[in-house]
Amino acid sequence: MLTAGIDLAAEDANTAVAWIRWTTVGAVLEELVVGAGDDELLRAASAADKAGIDCPLGWPEPFVGFIIAHHRGELAAPTDLIGRDWRRTLAWRRTDVVTHELTGRLSLSVAADRIAHTAMRCAALLTRLAEDGQPVDRSGGGTVVEVYPAASLKQWGLPYRGYKGRENGEALSNLVDGLLNNAPWLQLGDFELVCRRSDHAIDAVVAALTARAAAVGEATRPGPADLAAATTEGWIALPTTPLSSLTAEPAKG
């Protein structure tokens, strides 16, 4: 099995993509690109059995309705114009709420934060993939699955904050040490130094690991009550088992 992980940014410079090849006994980081352009991203998502993208795959349904109604001049104003509750329903998706409940980590709001710029790029990439015949299902049922590396790291008991930015190089290197100690079967090879120097690189690797968890049925999926929202808004796959379980063969059927 081949999984890909994409740490997506609005611009190429901060975008990274990792390809991990899996066997029954381990995994090898075959390729890693920091500063990845659209061609690398499309190649990764097309070649992989499962590709994890660190970016919201859609916008909150209430937010979309709010924008459309406002655009048409048909918006029904809420009673409390400064109330937090109704703004929160616009700002966060159902998967953001569930992820917060499970991990304590609140995702950036794709409706009210700069992550929206990245999500615009992601929407275009998903469209290109669909046009090329790739099965795109924002709920995670197709080739692509939405991931959240910090939440995955927390689920695996690894350091999940304080490792981003040049000033946190020691914390980043410690994270790589922790990852390799907990997953001795993972071979970073010639790309280990890049992972120790670039938080985008390690996030792409974690995204590829999470894609594997989703592929082998060891990650959260939307239940019946959340499936409709997940199909349009996207759904964050959270690992549900230890890193050691990722080397097991996917269940048949």
HELIX and SHEET records of a PDB file:
HELIX    1   1 ASP A   12  ASN A   14  5                                   3    
HELIX    2   2 ASP A   38  ALA A   47  1                                  10    
HELIX    3   3 GLU A   61  ARG A   72  1                                  12    
HELIX    4   4 ARG A   84  ALA A   91  1                                   8    
HELIX    5   5 ARG A   94  THR A  103  1                                  10    
HELIX    6   6 ILE A  115  GLU A  131  1                                  17    
HELIX    7   7 PRO A  149  GLN A  155  1                                   7    
HELIX    8   8 ARG A  166  ASN A  168  5                                   3    
HELIX    9   9 GLY A  169  ASN A  182  1                                  14    
HELIX   10  10 GLY A  189  PHE A  191  5                                   3    
HELIX   11  11 GLU A  192  ARG A  197  1                                   6    
HELIX   12  12 ASP A  199  ALA A  215  1                                  17    
HELIX   13  13 LEU A  227  GLU A  233  1                                   7    
HELIX   14  14 LEU A  243  THR A  247  5                                   5    
SHEET    1   A 6 VAL A 144  GLU A 146  0                                        
SHEET    2   A 6 LYS A  50  ILE A  53  1                                        
SHEET    3   A 6 LEU A   2  ASP A   7  1                                        
SHEET    4   A 6 ALA A  16  TRP A  22 -1                                        
SHEET    5   A 6 ALA A  27  VAL A  34 -1                                        
SHEET    6   A 6 LEU A 186  GLN A 187  1                                        
END                                                                             
